[in-house]
Amino acid sequence: MHRAHEQITEVCRDAPHGCTGLFFDAPHCFDVPMREAAFAWLTGIPMRAGRDG
C-alpha cells in the first residue's frame, strides 16, 4: 500500500489538491477516525459545477 501511495502521489503531484494518504493501524474498515480524516480533507476542496452547470 505504501508503494502504491507513493506512485499515486507522484502522478497527482501537480493536481490542484494533490493526493493525501493516511495509514491507520486498524483492520480493513472505514471507522470514525478514518471518516473524520477523510471528511476534514474533503471539506477543504471547493466544489465545482459539473459540465451541465
Secondary structure by P-SEA (a helix, b strand, c coil): caaaaaaaaaaaccccccbbbbbccccccccaaaaaaaaaaaaabbbbbcccc
